[in-house]
Amino acid sequence: MEARYYVKEGDQIHCELCPHRCVIAEGKVGICGVRRHIQGKLVSENYGKITALQVDPIEKKPLAYFHPGSQVFSIGSFGCNLTCPYCQNHSIAHGKPASTDYSPDEMVEAVLRRELDFLAFTYNEPLVGFEYVLDTAKLAKAAGITTVMVTNGYVESEPLTDLLPYIDAWNIDLKGFYPQTYQKLGGRVEPVLRTIERVAKVAHLEITSLLVPGINDDREELKDMFEWIGALDPSIPLHLTRYFPAWRYHEPPTSVEWMREIAHEARQVLERVNLGNVWEVK
Ligand code: SF4
């Protein structure tokens, strides 16, 4: 499937889907690993390639204030445009696992066949497979299905503008607030803040911050982040979730006691703060 949002300059392709703006030579892929330059065209290699598909409670996205109690048909592909060393979904974000092909039509039919009303794009970074998400979300909306996006928010303005009308609820990761934190994750914070600001104006939005020891545990940084969200809208729900060692990062899991202290601080400026992934702690 030919990708959108690129220009050709000489022998190179410039991808304009996300703020990396990769310059891609013939035969190569961009940082996300799924958009390849083939004979002068940019091709979306994960279009319709589904690696994960299951029915989840909406609270697991996490969306705690959007149709609570609903079941969501949740799908993922492969690829991601950030490189968080602790990635909790690394096998599909940074690997290329077995996949099953679903056209957008087939996907919408699969949702309707199960008599479900919700479809979530989740698990890997859905926006690196932008064309499939857009095509499927359009069909889903036309069929009366409510759409959910779980994303790192690392996307350029033009594609975001094109997608906004077709997504009803968003959960966006805010992985830190200072430039040096996002540097450790292979990106920049400003584009994520821009995405959050735009989504907050037009759709249901909840934010997730995975609290990772040694990555984003600076209290001043977290305080500044909470204040920024509060200034945008203090009613935006914030999920502070617990990290567990994964992929290339081996620090012990986040202290639950410390998470409770941080949640207390967040509640000074935000009205809806939840802790996540703490269920197994007695
Ligand atoms: S979407 Fe992929 S190829 Fe395009 S700029 Fe981002 S990382 Fe690079």
Boltz pocket constraint, residues with backbone or C-beta under 6 A from the ligand:
constraints:
  - pocket:
      binder: B
      contacts: [[A, 15], [A, 16], [A, 17], [A, 18], [A, 19], [A, 20], [A, 21], [A, 22], [A, 29], [A, 30], [A, 31], [A, 32], [A, 33], [A, 34], [A, 35], [A, 80], [A, 81], [A, 127], [A, 128]]
      max_distance: 6.0
